[in-house]
Amino acid sequence: MLEAEMDEHLGYEKNSVAGNNSGNSRNGYGKKTIISDYGECEIAVPRDRNGDFEPKVIEKRQTRTDEIEQKIMQIPYAG
């Protein structure tokens, strides 16, 4: 999900030639610890070179999964 958000943010998919000389690109991952009913889980959050990527599913400074679960349940199912 986070990768899809990054694709949307940058306007192109990972490894696409459309990203060449685009002015912004992927810049690795940051670590984030999420706390759930089952304990702590560390996830990798993608970063961009300009530093302006802000995920919607797992927002900055968000640490609890109950908020994430509510957001996921609101996403329309495309099946």
N, C-alpha and C positions, 0 to 999 in steps of 0.2 A: 504494500500500500504506500509506503513512504517513497519507494522508487517511482511509482506512478505519479505521486504528487510532485516529485522533482522533475519528471518529464513534462508535466503540465506547466510548472514554474519556468523552466528553461525554454519550452516550446519545441523540444526535440527529444527523441529517445536516446538512451545510452548507446554510445559507439556510433551514432549517426554522423555522417559527414555534414549534416546541417549545422552541427555544433562548431565546426571549424571557423575560427575568427568571429565568433558570435558575440564576443564581449563578456560573456559569462559562461562558466562551465563547471562541471562537477569537481569537487575538491576533497575526495575521500569521505570519511565518516567520523562522527563524534559518538562517544558512548553516553548512554543515558540509562539510569536505573529506574525501573518501574516497579511499584509495589502492588501486588495483587493479594487476593485471599489465599493464594498458594505460596506466597513468599515473594522474594525479590527476583527480578529478571533483568538482565542487562541486554539492551538492544543497541543496534548501530543505526544512527540517524545520519542520512546523507547531508553533505555540506556543499555549498557553491562558493566559487572564488570571491564573489562580491559580498558574501555574508548576509544576503537578504532573503534567503530561503527560510520560511516559517511554516512548518508542517501544520496541517489542520487537524489530522487525526490525533496526533500526539503533540500538543502545543509546547512551546518553551516553558520551562518551570513546572510542567505537569508531571506528577509522579504517581498518581493513583489510577488503577485500571477501571474503576467504576465509571469515571467520566468517559474513558475511551470506549467502553462497552456501549454506553448510551449513544455515542456518535455512530458507531458501527451499525447499530440497530436501525438508525435513521437512513442509512444508505439504501437506495432502491436496489432490489435484486434484479440483475439483468440475466435471466436464465432462459 
